[in-house]
């Protein structure tokens, strides 16, 4: 499945800290086709940087800020450069969307089915414990919603 391939490739991208995959509620199966819709949430790595500022406009202070090492646009460029992934079918500043179809003909049947797979990639938020909604560092977390 394309979602599995995409998850493996995203994990290899420099600057990606966490990946979480959810089966969207629109997934369904019929006799002639299977429609699979998955949502992928990606949390980007951060780095700390010291910034000089003035408190009350007078006192010099140094603050540490955290900034992301990557954006959704940077992820799009990285995935586009991977030959077996390629450019998304739709992209904006907060979403990448891939739509793939595949004809599957099982060996034991003469009649196959069409697999339609929709994958949406969003930037995820880091939770309280520093993990994205149950995702583990350097690991792909999967869940199913019904």
Secondary structure, DSSP 8 states (H G I E B T S, - for coil): -HHHHHHHHHHHSTTEEEEEEEE-TT-EE-SSEEEEEEEEEEEE-EEEEEEEEEETTTEEEEEEEEEES--HHHHHHHHHTSTTT-S-SEEETTEEEEEEEEEE--TT-SS-EEEEEEEEEEE----TTSSSTT--TTSEEEEE--
